[in-house]
Amino acid sequence: RVGLGIKQLLPNPLDQLRKRFPPKIVVKVKVVAVEASGARVALGPDVSGWIASSELRSDGAPAVGAEVSAVVLGVRSETFDLNLSMKKLEIIEDKKRIRQYMKGAPPLTLGQLFKEEEK
């Protein structure tokens, strides 16, 4: 007995989605619907995503139709939706700003501060 199937010939759509949108990548999305539990977003005609209410920005949920940026957390295997986070994007941007500031900030020691006061 020989079993044949076309599924074995085609690539797994979940794997393709994971390759196309790896974790920690920043994407621009359009808000389609806002609910109490989160926001449904669209990345294109064939890809949708979900931002849980705990992953929304601190200033609240965006308006329907707004374009926002978010970080990909992963892919839901049951619904083929992307799990996204706006809060983690804020954290990443804050860390970048701090790193940039620390690169440009002049090194200042206590000795230099006290020398200024003695003069």
N, C-alpha and C positions, 0 to 999 in steps of 0.2 A: 504494500500500500504506500502510495506516494502522496504527500500533501503539498499543495502549491498555494501560494498566496501573493497577492500584489502588494500587501503592506510591507513585506520584507524587501521589496525592490525600491520603495519610496523612503526618503529620509523621514525621521520622526519630527513632526512639527514642533514638539516641545523642545527638542534639542536645538532645532534651528532658531527658535525664539530665544533660548538661553545664550546661543552664540551671538545673535544679533544685539541683544541687550544684556551684557554681562553685569554682575553686581558692581555697585559703586560708580556707574557711569551716569552722567548728568544728561537728562533729556528735557526737551520742551514739550509740554502737553497742553491740551485745551480742555477746560472743565466742561463736562457734559451735563452732570447732575450733582446736586449737593443734598446729602441726607444727614440725619443726626449721627449716623455711625461713620460717616466719611464722605469722600467725593469720588465720583466716577469720572475718569478722564479718558481722552482719546489721543493716541500718538499718530494716528493715520487712519486710513479707511479700514484696515484689517487688524489693527492692534489697539487694545484697550487696556486700561489700568485702573488701580484702586489705591486711593490714599486714605488710610484709616484716620479717624478723628484724632487719635493720639499722635499721628505723624504730620498733622497740619501745622502751619506756622503759628506762632504765639499770638498773632493779631487776628486769628480766626480763619474761617473757611473762605476761599475765594469765591467770587461771583460766577454764576453760570456764563460761559462764553469767554471767560478770562484765560489768557495764556500765561502759564506759570512754569517754572523750572522745578525739577524734582530729581532725586537720586533713586536709581533702581536698587531695590533690596533683594528681589528674586522674582521667580515666576510661580504662580499657583498652577499646579499640575491638573487640578480638577477643572478649572475654568479657562486656562490659558491666558489669564490676566497677569499683568505685571504688578507686583507690590512696590509701591513708591513711597518716598518720604520727603516732605518739604522741610521738616525739622532737622533731619540729618544734613541736608544741604546747607542750612543756616550754620550748623556746627562746623562743617567743612570750610565754609567761607570765612567764618570767624578765625579758625585756626590758620588759614592762609594769610589773613590780615595781620594776625599776631606775628607769624613767621616773617612776613615782609617788614613789619615795624622793627622787629628785633635785628634784622639784617642791617637796616639803615640807622638804627639808634646808635649814637656814639657810646663807647664803653666809658662809664663814669664810675669812679671809685670813691669811697668815703674820704680817702686822703685828698683827693682833688676837691671835694666839697669843703673840707675843713681848711684847706689852703686859701680858698676864696674868702672865707670868713675872717681869717687872720689878717688879711691885707686891708 
